[in-house]
Amino acid sequence: MASLLFLLVASFGIVLALRVLARWTAVSASPFEVEPWLSGHPPTEHALSRYHARWYTASVVFLAFDVEMLFMYPWAIVVGHLGPGAVVEMFGFLLMLLLAVAWARREGAFRWA
């Protein structure tokens, strides 16, 4: 029981000490210091401005190709040890990726106009 009481008092003391230190060491920044700057110039639009919806499609297509490369690099290292079955599996993977690209093209993901 005494150790539990000690643990509670010590925990409370640590939390209290951290709060007091946070108050004492708080830095009050001037409005000039917290304003965002873009290469020395004030920003022309808000930082949370909206992106065009096509950027989201482009980022998803980029991620698909990026993840494909994450699978292909380790495969290229060990394909000699795995044999022809690994080549067939990679061609199947690339075929699925090609089908996904064809679908994205049909849906207009690559049209920028």
Secondary structure, DSSP 8 states (H G I E B T S, - for coil): -HHHHHHHHHHHHHHHHHHHHHHHT-----HHHHS--BTTB--SS-TT----HHHHHHHHHHHHHHHHHHHHHHHHHHHHHH-HHHHHHHHHHHHHHHHHHHHHHHHTTT---
